Amino acid sequence: VQLQASGGGLVQAGGSLRLSCAVSGGTFSRYAMGWFRQAPGKEREFVAGFRWSPYYADSVKGRFTISRDSAKNTVYLQMNSLKPEDTAVYYCAAKSGPSGSPYDYWGQGTLVTVSS
């Protein structure tokens, strides 16, 4: 299974970006999908996930929206009202295990920079 993330870039605070993650080599419908991020000098953290329904970290709830398009084998992360603290490398991930199990597959990351 291969994951290809894209859509990162530089945006001003208050702006929006949409990240995409294309999944290939597996059965998309089998996987729970997630987005994680890692800011400089910090540990990687969970941002949003989607198996049967979306769920979010408190820090992005109300601003970010995760969605999946089964026809395109793609998961998206719509990010609105961006803040400088959202600056990070964003990674998409997939897993076939149950809730609480680790993610099996990871994309290469896409950099999001939010300027103040």
All heavy atoms as an XYZ file, in Angstrom:
881
protein
N       0.863     -1.187      0.000
C       0.000      0.000      0.000
C       0.899      1.237      0.000
O       1.839      1.348      0.796
C      -0.924      0.018      1.223
C      -1.756      1.291      1.241
C      -1.823     -1.221      1.234
N       0.586      2.170     -0.876
C       1.374      3.405     -0.968
C       0.455      4.599     -0.804
O      -0.659      4.616     -1.319
C       2.077      3.467     -2.325
C       3.103      2.360     -2.500
C       3.687      2.295     -3.890
O       3.088      2.769     -4.838
N       4.862      1.720     -4.000
N       0.961      5.592     -0.053
C       0.212      6.804      0.200
C       1.021      7.989     -0.309
O       2.216      8.093     -0.005
C      -0.062      6.988      1.693
C      -1.157      6.120      2.325
C      -0.740      4.653      2.408
C      -1.489      6.638      3.709
N       0.376      8.858     -1.061
C       1.036     10.025     -1.633
C       0.298     11.272     -1.191
O      -0.814     11.537     -1.645
C       1.056      9.926     -3.150
C       1.741     11.099     -3.841
C       3.244     11.081     -3.648
O       3.878     10.020     -3.725
N       3.806     12.245     -3.380
N       0.927     12.033     -0.286
C       0.306     13.255      0.222
C       0.739     14.452     -0.616
O       1.866     14.503     -1.119
C       0.697     13.467      1.672
N      -0.166     15.406     -0.737
C       0.132     16.622     -1.481
C      -0.738     17.756     -0.969
O      -1.681     17.532     -0.195
C      -0.105     16.411     -2.976
O      -1.448     16.075     -3.227
N      -0.431     18.975     -1.417
C      -1.285     20.109     -1.107
C      -0.727     21.079     -0.090
O      -1.348     22.106      0.193
N       0.425     20.776      0.491
C       1.013     21.691      1.457
C       1.507     22.963      0.797
O       1.560     23.072     -0.431
N       1.859     23.934      1.622
C       2.368     25.191      1.094
C       2.430     26.256      2.167
O       2.282     25.968      3.361
N       2.642     27.478      1.715
C       2.730     28.635      2.612
C       1.422     29.410      2.540
O       0.938     29.733      1.445
C       3.887     29.526      2.186
C       4.047     30.856      2.921
C       4.345     30.623      4.391
C       5.162     31.687      2.261
N       0.867     29.729      3.691
C      -0.407     30.453      3.753
C      -0.362     31.410      4.943
O       0.314     31.128      5.942
C      -1.592     29.466      3.863
C      -1.523     28.672      5.154
C      -2.923     30.172      3.715
N      -1.077     32.512      4.823
C      -1.155     33.454      5.933
C      -2.137     32.953      6.986
O      -3.071     32.202      6.683
C      -1.589     34.822      5.431
C      -0.517     35.538      4.613
C      -0.907     36.959      4.290
O      -2.093     37.284      4.212
N       0.072     37.826      4.087
N      -1.927     33.393      8.198
C      -2.855     33.059      9.274
C      -4.276     33.465      8.875
O      -4.496     34.537      8.296
C      -2.442     33.756     10.554
N      -5.212     32.585      9.167
C      -6.598     32.810      8.790
C      -6.967     32.217      7.448
O      -8.155     32.150      7.098
N      -5.976     31.783      6.710
C      -6.218     31.216      5.389
C      -6.579     29.745      5.438
O      -6.764     29.159      6.514
N      -6.664     29.160      4.242
C      -7.093     27.766      4.106
C      -6.163     27.011      3.165
O      -5.548     27.595      2.268
C      -8.516     27.698      3.541
O      -9.440     28.317      4.397
N      -6.096     25.715      3.397
C      -5.410     24.789      2.503
C      -6.179     23.479      2.510
O      -6.838     23.146      3.506
C      -3.973     24.511      2.970
C      -2.863     25.502      2.643
C      -1.565     25.046      3.298
C      -2.690     25.675      1.150
N      -6.066     22.731      1.411
C      -6.623     21.390      1.366
C      -5.521     20.405      1.034
O      -4.889     20.506     -0.026
C      -7.763     21.263      0.354
C      -8.483     19.923      0.479
C      -9.648     19.782     -0.466
N      -9.235     19.467     -1.831
C     -10.011     18.849     -2.721
N     -11.237     18.513     -2.382
N      -9.573     18.621     -3.939
N      -5.312     19.465      1.913
C      -4.345     18.401      1.678
C      -5.064     17.198      1.072
O      -6.222     16.932      1.385
C      -3.669     17.980      2.984
C      -3.001     19.084      3.794
C      -2.308     18.474      5.019
C      -2.017     19.871      2.957
N      -4.346     16.487      0.222
C      -4.869     15.277     -0.389
C      -3.912     14.125     -0.126
O      -2.701     14.328     -0.005
C      -5.014     15.452     -1.905
O      -5.892     16.500     -2.219
N      -4.463     12.930     -0.058
C      -3.648     11.734      0.122
C      -4.232     10.640     -0.759
O      -5.328     10.149     -0.492
C      -3.630     11.308      1.573
S      -2.718      9.773      1.891
N      -3.510     10.285     -1.805
C      -3.946      9.241     -2.726
C      -3.397      7.897     -2.271
O      -2.201      7.782     -1.980
C      -3.469      9.566     -4.137
N      -4.269      6.909     -2.235
C      -3.901      5.577     -1.763
C      -3.898      4.615     -2.947
O      -4.854      4.584     -3.732
C      -4.895      5.093     -0.695
C      -4.512      3.692     -0.201
C      -4.943      6.076      0.462
N      -2.854      3.823     -3.066
C      -2.763      2.842     -4.139
C      -2.216      1.537     -3.592
O      -1.560      1.505     -2.544
C      -1.868      3.358     -5.269
O      -0.556      3.604     -4.797
N      -2.511      0.473     -4.292
C      -1.964     -0.830     -3.935
C      -2.743     -1.590     -2.894
O      -2.266     -2.626     -2.411
N      -3.894     -1.095     -2.514
C      -4.696     -1.781     -1.518
C      -6.168     -1.523     -1.746
O      -6.548     -0.813     -2.683
N      -6.993     -2.099     -0.899
C      -8.436     -1.886     -0.994
C      -8.813     -0.731     -0.078
O      -8.866     -0.888      1.147
C      -9.193     -3.161     -0.599
O      -8.751     -4.248     -1.425
C     -10.684     -2.953     -0.767
N      -9.054      0.421     -0.688
C      -9.240      1.665      0.056
C     -10.310      1.542      1.132
O     -10.155      2.037      2.246
C      -9.581      2.782     -0.931
C      -9.705      4.135     -0.310
C      -8.590      4.791      0.203
C     -10.937      4.777     -0.245
C      -8.695      6.047      0.771
C     -11.056      6.033      0.318
C      -9.931      6.675      0.826
N     -11.388      0.849      0.818
C     -12.517      0.768      1.741
C     -12.176     -0.009      3.014
O     -12.883      0.099      4.017
C     -13.722      0.146      1.052
O     -13.409     -1.168      0.613
N     -11.100     -0.794      2.987
C     -10.710     -1.576      4.160
C     -10.044     -0.737      5.233
O      -9.961     -1.163      6.380
C      -9.725     -2.671      3.746
C     -10.263     -3.789      2.914
C      -9.177     -4.822      2.732
N      -8.658     -5.266      4.031
C      -7.474     -5.842      4.198
N      -6.673     -6.027      3.150
N      -7.074     -6.237      5.375
N      -9.546      0.438      4.853
C      -8.661      1.170      5.739
C      -9.340      2.319      6.465
O     -10.132      3.059      5.891
C      -7.475      1.733      4.948
C      -6.665      0.672      4.251
C      -6.632      0.593      2.867
C      -5.953     -0.263      4.985
C      -5.890     -0.382      2.235
C      -5.213     -1.249      4.359
C      -5.191     -1.307      2.974
O      -4.468     -2.279      2.347
N      -8.981      2.447      7.722
C      -9.217      3.698      8.415
C      -8.080      4.636      8.032
O      -6.924      4.216      7.951
C      -9.229      3.490      9.922
N      -8.427      5.878      7.766
C      -7.432      6.852      7.320
C      -7.214      7.904      8.398
O      -8.136      8.264      9.143
C      -7.897      7.534      6.040
C      -8.143      6.571      4.887
S      -6.668      5.655      4.395
C      -5.538      6.993      3.968
N      -6.018      8.418      8.456
C      -5.716      9.442      9.445
C      -4.734     10.469      8.924
O      -3.998     10.215      7.966
N      -4.787     11.620      9.540
C      -3.798     12.672      9.304
C      -3.086     12.956     10.623
O      -3.724     13.054     11.677
C      -4.454     13.949      8.800
C      -4.899     13.894      7.381
C      -6.151     13.635      6.920
C      -4.088     14.119      6.217
N      -6.173     13.675      5.550
C      -4.915     13.981      5.092
C      -2.740     14.435      6.015
C      -4.450     14.139      3.792
C      -2.280     14.600      4.723
C      -3.127     14.446      3.626
N      -1.787     13.075     10.531
C      -0.942     13.412     11.666
C      -0.069     14.594     11.265
O       0.047     14.931     10.091
C      -0.051     12.224     12.044
C      -0.796     11.044     12.576
C      -1.533     10.210     11.743
C      -0.762     10.745     13.929
C      -2.225      9.117     12.242
C      -1.440      9.652     14.438
C      -2.174      8.840     13.591
N       0.557     15.219     12.248
C       1.487     16.291     11.932
C       2.637     16.297     12.928
O       2.507     15.811     14.054
C       0.785     17.645     11.933
C       0.271     18.103     13.301
C      -0.544     19.388     13.138
N      -1.040     19.877     14.417
C      -1.887     20.893     14.546
N      -2.356     21.522     13.462
N      -2.275     21.287     15.743
N       3.749     16.836     12.475
C       4.917     16.968     13.329
C       5.530     18.337     13.116
O       6.023     18.642     12.018
C       5.948     15.881     13.050
C       7.103     15.888     14.025
C       7.936     14.617     13.949
O       7.902     13.889     12.962
N       8.682     14.340     14.998
N       5.467     19.144     14.160
C       6.065     20.471     14.125
C       7.549     20.380     14.497
O       7.970     19.421     15.153
C       5.337     21.397     15.094
N       8.349     21.351     14.100
C       9.786     21.323     14.431
C      10.023     21.185     15.925
O       9.450     21.932     16.729
C      10.283     22.670     13.906
C       9.338     23.035     12.834
C       7.999     22.506     13.275
N      10.817     20.218     16.302
C      11.169     20.027     17.699
C      10.100     19.374     18.553
O      10.241     19.277     19.774
N       9.023     18.932     17.908
C       7.919     18.312     18.650
C       7.667     16.901     18.149
O       8.085     16.526     17.057
C       6.655     19.148     18.521
C       6.764     20.530     19.161
C       5.421     21.240     19.156
C       5.495     22.578     19.856
N       4.173     23.265     19.886
N       6.919     16.139     18.941
C       6.560     14.792     18.549
C       5.395     14.831     17.563
O       4.605     15.774     17.538
C       6.184     13.962     19.780
C       7.350     13.722     20.715
C       6.985     12.768     21.841
O       5.809     12.405     21.957
O       7.898     12.373     22.590
N       5.295     13.783     16.791
C       4.176     13.659     15.877
C       2.879     13.537     16.670
O       2.837     12.840     17.689
C       4.363     12.445     14.980
C       3.335     12.308     13.877
C       3.733     11.196     12.922
N       3.867      9.922     13.608
C       4.463      8.862     13.077
N       5.016      8.952     11.875
N       4.539      7.733     13.754
N       1.835     14.205     16.182
C       0.552     14.165     16.889
C      -0.578     13.862     15.922
O      -0.524     14.202     14.730
C       0.280     15.489     17.606
C       0.140     16.683     16.691
C      -0.238     17.959     17.453
O      -0.373     17.919     18.692
O      -0.402     18.991     16.780
N      -1.609     13.270     16.462
C      -2.805     12.958     15.686
C      -3.567     14.247     15.393
O      -3.684     15.122     16.252
C      -3.687     11.991     16.481
C      -5.043     11.780     15.901
C      -5.227     10.896     14.850
C      -6.141     12.471     16.406
C      -6.477     10.702     14.309
C      -7.394     12.277     15.874
C      -7.569     11.385     14.821
N      -4.111     14.345     14.178
C      -4.909     15.500     13.790
C      -6.366     15.107     13.530
O      -7.278     15.691     14.115
C      -4.324     16.162     12.522
C      -5.228     17.291     12.030
C      -2.912     16.666     12.778
N      -6.570     14.121     12.675
C      -7.932     13.740     12.308
C      -7.921     12.320     11.763
O      -6.911     11.864     11.220
C      -8.505     14.694     11.265
N      -9.063     11.636     11.909
C      -9.182     10.281     11.404
C     -10.572     10.031     10.860
O     -11.522     10.774     11.150
N     -10.662      8.996     10.032
C     -11.957      8.679      9.426
C     -12.010      7.188      9.145
O     -11.256      6.687      8.321
C     -12.127      9.466      8.124
C     -13.548      9.532      7.619
C     -14.094     10.747      7.262
C     -14.338      8.400      7.486
C     -15.405     10.837      6.780
C     -15.629      8.472      7.028
C     -16.173      9.699      6.672
N     -12.903      6.477      9.876
C     -13.215      5.120      9.456
C     -14.653      5.109      8.961
O     -14.924      5.221      7.782
C     -12.997      4.120     10.581
C     -13.211      2.684     10.123
C     -13.103      1.701     11.240
N     -11.724      1.491     11.690
C     -10.907      0.575     11.158
N     -11.298     -0.168     10.148
N      -9.690      0.425     11.642
N     -15.589      5.028      9.885
C     -17.011      5.133      9.519
C     -17.516      6.556      9.653
O     -18.550      6.929      9.073
C     -17.846      4.206     10.383
C     -17.302      2.823     10.464
C     -16.850      2.186     11.558
C     -17.116      1.903      9.363
N     -16.392      0.935     11.227
C     -16.547      0.738      9.902
C     -17.384      1.965      7.993
C     -16.243     -0.360      9.104
C     -17.085      0.878      7.213
C     -16.520     -0.274      7.764
N     -16.815      7.362     10.456
C     -17.172      8.756     10.666
C     -15.902      9.514     11.060
O     -14.914      8.907     11.466
C     -18.236      8.891     11.757
O     -17.744      8.372     12.974
N     -15.918     10.832     10.911
C     -14.704     11.598     11.218
C     -14.536     11.858     12.719
O     -15.520     11.909     13.465
C     -14.935     12.903     10.471
C     -16.427     13.049     10.418
C     -16.968     11.666     10.325
N     -13.296     12.003     13.146
C     -12.997     12.393     14.510
C     -11.716     13.227     14.491
O     -10.889     13.065     13.590
C     -12.871     11.195     15.451
C     -12.040     10.056     14.929
C     -10.707      9.891     15.314
C     -12.588      9.123     14.047
C      -9.955      8.842     14.842
C     -11.836      8.068     13.554
C     -10.527      7.931     13.963
O      -9.767      6.901     13.480
N     -11.598     14.125     15.463
C     -10.573     15.163     15.412
C      -9.877     15.371     16.749
O     -10.466     15.144     17.812
C     -11.211     16.504     14.990
C     -11.931     16.444     13.671
C     -13.297     16.186     13.608
C     -11.241     16.655     12.482
C     -13.958     16.120     12.393
C     -11.896     16.602     11.264
C     -13.254     16.327     11.230
O     -13.903     16.269     10.016
N      -8.656     15.838     16.660
C      -7.979     16.351     17.845
C      -8.672     17.637     18.272
O      -9.175     18.394     17.427
C      -6.513     16.615     17.539
N      -8.683     17.907     19.563
C      -9.359     19.107     20.063
C      -8.774     20.381     19.456
O      -9.496     21.358     19.246
C      -9.239     19.171     21.591
C     -10.112     18.141     22.277
O     -11.030     17.596     21.632
O      -9.863     17.883     23.477
N      -7.488     20.355     19.148
C      -6.810     21.553     18.666
C      -7.273     21.988     17.277
O      -7.056     23.139     16.888
C      -5.296     21.340     18.651
O      -4.959     20.249     17.818
N      -7.909     21.079     16.541
C      -8.328     21.425     15.177
C      -9.835     21.317     14.992
O     -10.345     21.670     13.913
C      -7.613     20.534     14.137
C      -6.105     20.598     14.319
C      -8.113     19.100     14.187
N     -10.541     20.861     16.003
C     -11.986     20.675     15.900
C     -12.656     21.996     15.553
O     -12.370     23.027     16.156
C     -12.519     20.106     17.212
C     -13.837     19.390     17.101
C     -14.166     18.690     18.424
C     -13.216     17.558     18.722
N     -13.566     16.831     19.965
N     -13.536     21.946     14.566
C     -14.224     23.158     14.139
C     -13.499     23.929     13.056
O     -14.071     24.827     12.443
N     -12.240     23.594     12.813
C     -11.458     24.278     11.775
C     -11.059     23.343     10.638
O     -10.976     23.780      9.486
C     -10.178     24.883     12.390
C     -10.445     25.905     13.473
C      -9.151     26.610     13.890
N      -8.166     25.689     14.466
C      -6.941     25.513     13.963
N      -6.534     26.188     12.901
N      -6.106     24.671     14.555
N     -10.796     22.095     10.951
C     -10.353     21.122      9.953
C     -11.478     20.131      9.676
O     -12.258     19.788     10.587
C      -9.142     20.341     10.456
C      -7.855     21.135     10.553
C      -7.832     22.516     10.435
C      -6.659     20.471     10.770
C      -6.650     23.230     10.539
C      -5.466     21.171     10.870
C      -5.471     22.550     10.764
N     -11.509     19.633      8.440
C     -12.495     18.624      8.051
C     -11.793     17.528      7.265
O     -11.130     17.818      6.260
C     -13.611     19.232      7.195
O     -14.254     20.285      7.927
C     -14.643     18.172      6.841
N     -11.952     16.292      7.728
C     -11.410     15.151      6.995
C     -12.546     14.517      6.194
O     -13.685     14.432      6.670
C     -10.758     14.118      7.947
C     -10.085     13.009      7.147
C     -11.766     13.566      8.939
C      -9.256     12.050      8.014
N     -12.234     14.101      4.985
C     -13.223     13.431      4.154
C     -12.504     12.412      3.275
O     -11.285     12.478      3.113
C     -13.992     14.439      3.296
O     -13.106     15.141      2.427
N     -13.285     11.482      2.740
C     -12.700     10.473      1.871
C     -13.576     10.270      0.650
O     -14.812     10.307      0.749
C     -12.454      9.170      2.628
C     -13.638      8.577      3.317
C     -13.218      7.455      4.277
N     -12.642      6.309      3.609
C     -11.940      5.358      4.220
N     -11.736      5.416      5.517
N     -11.454      4.325      3.546
N     -12.920     10.064     -0.482
C     -13.593      9.835     -1.751
C     -13.209      8.436     -2.219
O     -12.097      8.222     -2.710
C     -13.176     10.903     -2.772
C     -13.931     10.797     -4.078
O     -14.447      9.705     -4.395
O     -13.996     11.809     -4.791
N     -14.124      7.496     -2.079
C     -13.812      6.108     -2.424
C     -13.627      5.916     -3.919
O     -12.901      5.023     -4.341
C     -14.922      5.189     -1.906
O     -14.981      5.225     -0.495
N     -14.277      6.742     -4.721
C     -14.126      6.625     -6.173
C     -12.711      6.998     -6.609
O     -12.220      6.508     -7.626
C     -15.148      7.511     -6.869
N     -12.064      7.874     -5.839
C     -10.719      8.332     -6.182
C      -9.647      7.748     -5.263
O      -8.469      8.081     -5.399
C     -10.653      9.858     -6.123
C     -11.546     10.545     -7.138
C     -11.394     12.057     -7.060
C     -12.252     12.736     -8.112
N     -12.134     14.214     -8.056
N     -10.054      6.906     -4.318
C      -9.105      6.339     -3.343
C      -8.272      7.424     -2.689
O      -7.041      7.322     -2.549
C      -8.183      5.316     -4.019
C      -8.871      4.007     -4.331
O     -10.064      3.842     -4.056
N      -8.156      3.089     -4.917
N      -8.940      8.468     -2.290
C      -8.248      9.646     -1.771
C      -8.920     10.133     -0.489
O     -10.149     10.108     -0.383
C      -8.245     10.769     -2.819
O      -7.558     10.309     -3.994
C      -7.542     12.012     -2.306
N      -8.100     10.577      0.438
C      -8.600     11.213      1.653
C      -8.099     12.658      1.655
O      -6.990     12.942      1.191
C      -8.153     10.457      2.918
C      -6.650     10.448      3.053
C      -8.812     11.016      4.148
N      -8.939     13.539      2.159
C      -8.637     14.966      2.148
C      -8.626     15.518      3.577
O      -9.268     14.982      4.479
C      -9.681     15.733      1.339
C      -9.819     15.278     -0.076
C     -10.834     14.394     -0.453
C      -8.939     15.713     -1.061
C     -10.968     13.967     -1.758
C      -9.064     15.294     -2.381
C     -10.074     14.423     -2.716
O     -10.197     14.008     -4.017
N      -7.898     16.599      3.737
C      -7.949     17.362      4.980
C      -8.110     18.827      4.603
O      -7.172     19.459      4.116
C      -6.694     17.172      5.821
C      -6.742     17.836      7.195
C      -7.779     17.128      8.086
C      -5.369     17.812      7.868
N      -9.316     19.325      4.785
C      -9.592     20.735      4.542
C      -9.260     21.508      5.810
O      -9.815     21.217      6.879
C     -11.061     20.949      4.178
C     -11.453     22.404      3.973
C     -10.783     23.031      2.770
O     -10.711     22.425      1.704
N     -10.284     24.255      2.929
N      -8.365     22.458      5.697
C      -7.893     23.210      6.854
C      -8.269     24.677      6.684
O      -7.805     25.338      5.747
C      -6.373     23.062      6.996
C      -5.906     21.620      7.058
S      -4.136     21.451      7.355
C      -3.491     22.186      5.872
N      -9.120     25.161      7.561
C      -9.562     26.545      7.546
C      -9.096     27.266      8.799
O      -8.700     26.634      9.777
C     -11.085     26.608      7.444
C     -11.630     25.970      6.189
O     -10.978     25.978      5.135
N     -12.818     25.404      6.283
N      -9.155     28.576      8.753
C      -8.762     29.402      9.911
C      -7.412     28.972     10.463
O      -7.241     28.782     11.673
C      -9.840     29.311     11.001
O     -11.094     29.731     10.512
N      -6.466     28.820      9.574
C      -5.151     28.324      9.977
C      -4.441     29.296     10.901
O      -4.576     30.520     10.771
C      -4.305     28.043      8.724
C      -4.657     26.733      8.019
C      -4.143     26.720      6.588
C      -4.119     25.546      8.796
N      -3.680     28.715     11.810
C      -2.917     29.475     12.799
C      -1.434     29.158     12.639
O      -1.078     28.070     12.168
C      -3.371     29.086     14.209
C      -4.864     29.229     14.468
C      -5.222     28.701     15.844
C      -6.716     28.813     16.110
N      -7.079     28.278     17.455
N      -0.581     30.042     13.079
C       0.868     29.740     13.003
C       1.225     28.428     13.698
O       2.142     27.715     13.244
C       1.507     30.940     13.690
C       0.551     32.061     13.432
C      -0.814     31.428     13.505
N       0.511     28.086     14.750
C       0.811     26.836     15.464
C       0.400     25.590     14.689
O       0.682     24.475     15.114
C       0.173     26.825     16.857
C      -1.300     27.164     16.870
C      -1.549     28.635     17.197
O      -0.852     29.510     16.635
O      -2.481     28.898     17.998
N      -0.267     25.764     13.554
C      -0.578     24.632     12.680
C       0.593     24.293     11.766
O       0.537     23.292     11.035
C      -1.804     24.937     11.816
C      -3.077     25.082     12.637
O      -3.281     24.289     13.564
O      -3.867     26.002     12.327
N       1.633     25.108     11.790
C       2.807     24.846     10.959
C       3.437     23.511     11.344
O       3.744     23.267     12.513
C       3.844     25.973     11.132
O       3.298     27.192     10.605
C       5.136     25.650     10.403
N       3.590     22.637     10.344
C       4.112     21.294     10.593
C       4.236     20.552      9.270
O       3.699     20.993      8.246
C       3.192     20.525     11.539
N       4.894     19.413      9.323
C       4.815     18.447      8.231
C       3.613     17.560      8.522
O       3.498     17.008      9.620
C       6.092     17.611      8.112
C       5.941     16.572      7.009
C       7.294     18.513      7.837
N       2.731     17.471      7.550
C       1.507     16.680      7.702
C       1.671     15.352      6.977
O       2.110     15.308      5.815
C       0.312     17.446      7.149
C      -0.147     18.537      8.078
C       0.611     19.689      8.262
C      -1.343     18.420      8.790
C       0.198     20.691      9.132
C      -1.761     19.414      9.662
C      -0.980     20.545      9.830
O      -1.392     21.534     10.702
N       1.285     14.290      7.674
C       1.393     12.938      7.145
C       0.018     12.287      7.095
O      -0.765     12.422      8.052
C       2.287     12.074      8.032
C       3.708     12.556      8.154
C       4.073     13.451      9.164
C       4.700     12.104      7.284
C       5.384     13.895      9.292
C       6.007     12.546      7.398
C       6.340     13.438      8.402
O       7.628     13.874      8.524
N      -0.242     11.560      6.021
C      -1.432     10.723      6.004
C      -1.018      9.293      6.321
O       0.131      8.900      6.101
C      -2.167     10.808      4.673
S      -1.216     10.289      3.242
N      -1.960      8.539      6.848
C      -1.689      7.174      7.272
C      -2.933      6.327      7.093
O      -4.054      6.845      7.068
C      -1.223      7.153      8.724
N      -2.720      5.017      6.998
C      -3.820      4.077      6.818
C      -3.604      2.876      7.718
O      -2.465      2.468      7.982
C      -3.900      3.627      5.354
N      -4.721      2.302      8.171
C      -4.632      1.074      8.947
C      -5.856      0.214      8.682
O      -6.936      0.720      8.381
C      -4.513      1.370     10.440
C      -5.728      2.025     11.062
C      -5.523      2.168     12.574
C      -6.713      2.870     13.226
N      -6.539      2.972     14.713
N      -5.675     -1.094      8.833
C      -6.784     -2.024      8.658
C      -7.250     -2.596      9.982
O      -8.279     -3.264     10.033
C      -6.369     -3.155      7.716
O      -5.199     -3.800      8.197
N      -6.525     -2.308     11.063
C      -6.880     -2.846     12.353
C      -7.985     -2.051     13.030
O      -8.418     -1.013     12.531
N      -8.428     -2.510     14.193
C      -9.524     -1.860     14.909
C      -9.089     -0.568     15.583
O      -7.901     -0.210     15.582
C      -9.933     -2.911     15.940
C      -8.667     -3.670     16.196
C      -7.954     -3.718     14.876
N     -10.063      0.085     16.198
C      -9.792      1.332     16.925
C      -8.719      1.087     17.982
O      -8.750      0.093     18.701
C     -11.079      1.814     17.587
O     -10.840      2.968     18.355
N      -7.751      1.988     18.032
C      -6.667      1.861     18.991
C      -5.450      1.141     18.472
O      -4.377      1.187     19.103
N      -5.568      0.498     17.336
C      -4.421     -0.204     16.744
C      -3.533      0.801     16.031
O      -3.987      1.892     15.653
C      -4.897     -1.277     15.776
O      -5.591     -0.703     14.694
N      -2.276      0.471     15.839
C      -1.378      1.419     15.171
C      -1.668      1.506     13.679
O      -2.241      0.594     13.079
C       0.008      0.817     15.420
C      -0.243     -0.637     15.604
C      -1.568     -0.742     16.279
N      -1.251      2.625     13.082
C      -1.362      2.799     11.645
C      -0.241      2.003     10.960
O       0.901      2.000     11.407
C      -1.294      4.276     11.274
C      -2.606      4.981     11.514
C      -2.975      5.393     12.795
C      -3.500      5.206     10.477
C      -4.186      6.024     13.022
C      -4.710      5.835     10.688
C      -5.057      6.237     11.977
O      -6.263      6.850     12.190
N      -0.617      1.337      9.863
C       0.302      0.426      9.191
C       1.107      1.103      8.086
O       2.245      0.715      7.816
C      -0.489     -0.735      8.561
C      -1.331     -1.471      9.587
O      -0.753     -1.945     10.579
O      -2.561     -1.570      9.382
N       0.497      2.049      7.419
C       1.094      2.637      6.227
C       1.121      4.154      6.360
O       0.155      4.754      6.854
C       0.293      2.249      4.983
C       0.069      0.761      4.871
C      -1.164      0.198      5.198
C       1.092     -0.080      4.450
C      -1.366     -1.158      5.113
C       0.895     -1.446      4.353
C      -0.337     -1.984      4.691
O      -0.532     -3.334      4.606
N       2.216      4.747      5.869
C       2.416      6.190      6.000
C       2.840      6.809      4.682
O       3.604      6.205      3.926
C       3.490      6.474      7.051
C       3.078      6.084      8.435
C       3.148      4.852      8.995
C       2.485      6.945      9.413
N       2.639      4.889     10.280
C       2.225      6.159     10.558
C       2.152      8.294      9.432
C       1.647      6.687     11.715
C       1.585      8.825     10.579
C       1.335      8.025     11.703
N       2.358      8.018      4.434
C       2.818      8.794      3.299
C       4.093      9.540      3.647
O       4.584      9.494      4.777
N       4.591     10.289      2.661
C       5.894     10.913      2.818
C       5.855     12.275      3.518
O       6.886     12.788      3.893
C       6.560     11.103      1.440
C       6.137     12.364      0.690
C       4.721     12.300      0.144
O       3.978     11.333      0.346
N       4.324     13.352     -0.567
N       4.688     12.830      3.720
C       4.573     14.118      4.395
C       4.543     15.284      3.433
O       5.176     15.261      2.373
N       3.793     16.301      3.818
C       3.736     17.538      3.049
C       3.792     18.700      4.035
O       3.127     18.678      5.068
C       2.472     17.572      2.163
O       2.489     18.730      1.334
C       1.191     17.533      2.976
N       4.606     19.697      3.716
C       4.875     20.789      4.660
C       3.823     21.880      4.549
O       3.540     22.385      3.455
C       6.250     21.379      4.382
C       6.665     22.581      5.238
C       6.721     22.218      6.715
C       8.006     23.131      4.748
N       3.269     22.248      5.687
C       2.348     23.370      5.794
C       3.004     24.440      6.664
O       3.400     24.163      7.788
C       1.002     22.931      6.410
C       0.114     24.147      6.678
C       0.298     21.940      5.497
N       3.113     25.644      6.118
C       3.691     26.758      6.847
C       2.662     27.878      6.915
O       2.180     28.338      5.871
C       4.976     27.264      6.176
O       5.912     26.194      6.050
C       5.605     28.381      7.005
N       2.338     28.293      8.145
C       1.363     29.355      8.343
C       2.093     30.567      8.907
O       2.665     30.507      9.999
C       0.236     28.918      9.294
C      -0.814     30.033      9.395
C      -0.402     27.624      8.810
N       2.069     31.654      8.159
C       2.762     32.865      8.593
C       1.813     33.775      9.377
O       0.612     33.821      9.100
C       3.321     33.607      7.392
O       2.284     34.025      6.537
N       2.377     34.486     10.328
C       1.546     35.372     11.159
C       1.447     36.760     10.569
O       2.120     37.117      9.628
C       2.142     35.450     12.569
O       3.477     35.887     12.513
